[in-house]
Amino acid sequence: MLGVEAYAKRRNTELFCVNQNWHISFTRVAACTPAELTSAPRLYVRPLAGAPDPALGAPVVEGLGLGFYRLAKPDLAGYSPVSVSERAAWYSAFILQTGWSTIEAGGFVWSMGDRSNLGLHIGQAAGTRVLLDLAAFLPRPDYRQELTIEVNGKAVATAAFTQQDNRKQVAFVVPAGSSDDVAVSLRLAHPISPKQAGVSPDGRVLGVRLFGLTVERK
């Protein structure tokens, strides 16, 4: 992959961008822009070894031990609830936009920084109720995290997280006039890294864990 990218660059061609895990072997300039995430076709890349994922189907291309799977944007209302653990490919390819960590073994993904974005494809989205399954990073017993959810730039819900009331379903309604591609932003008031909090060397600035989402028709 690195060789192909370098070859394309020499020919002044932007062959692909990388949405998830770009930081491992790619520079930040290879990360997908919001415009590319909205309009470009998606391929999910995973090793061919191991158990196949029925949700992905057959790879369209195989090479060097990797399978490249073409993903069609799913209508999330037809598959709800959509958990990170069961639909990791969809989260990597479509749902997680900017401001997220890689998907972790526990079946969740961390928001990073004070703003993280989701892209939700929901048929006839206006008026639909969406619930996000969230839990905050609370490094101390007295720590409090506050969240504002925006849809298409408009605040639609708020939530607070404490040690006594942490993991919860945070609900919002998609505003009237919204298209089927719903841009959701999570705004965190007090993100903090485990390193800053003195609990581990992890320097990522964390906000909330996302475990999944549910879409309810009106």
C-alpha positions, 0 to 999 in steps of 0.5 A, a space after each residue: 500500500 505504501 509503495 502504491 501511494 508513493 508511485 501514485 504521488 510521483 505521477 501527481 495522482 491522488 489515488 486514495 485516502 485513508 480514513 481509519 488507522 492512517 497514523 500507523 503507516 501514513 502521514 496526516 496528509 493521506 487522511 481523508 478530508 470531510 469532502 472525500 468521506 462524503 463523496 468517494 467510494 469506499 473499500 474496507 481492507 483487512 487480512 484474508 487470514 482468519 474467520 471471514 466476515 459475512 457482512 462484508 461479502 467477497 473481496 473485489 480484489 485480493 493481493 499480498 494477503 489482503 482483501 479489498 471489500 467494496 462497501 455500499 452505504 447502509 441505511 442504518 434504520 434497517 439494521 438497528 441496533 448497530 453496535 461497534 463490535 458487530 459492525 466494525 467495518 461499517 463504522 470504519 468505512 462510513 460512520 466514524 468521520 473525524 476525531 475518533 481513535 481506532 476501534 478497540 478490542 472491547 467493541 468501542 471507539 474513543 472520541 478524541 479532542 473536543 469535537 468528533 464527527 459521525 456520518 449517519 445514512 438514514 432513509 427519510 431521516 427527518 424526525 427519526 430518533 437516534 440513540 448513542 450508547 456512550 460512556 465518558 472517560 472519567 479519570 477521577 471520582 469527582 470528574 464530570 464530562 459534558 456533551 453537546 450533540 449537534 446535527 448539521 451544525 444545530 445543537 439537538 441534545 446535551 448530556 452529563 457524565 459522572 462516576 454515578 451516572 456514566 454509561 447511558 443512551 443519549 437520544 436526539 431527533 434528526 431535525 426537519 429538513 435534514 437529508 438522508 446523510 446526517 452530519 452529527 458532531 459530538 462536542 466535549 467540554 472537558 476532554 483529557 488524556 490519561 497522561 494528563 490525568 496521571 493514570 497512564 502514559 496514553 497521550 490521547 485526549 479522550 472524551 467518550 466511548 461509543 459502543 453503538 447506536 440505535 435508530 428509531 423511526 417516528 
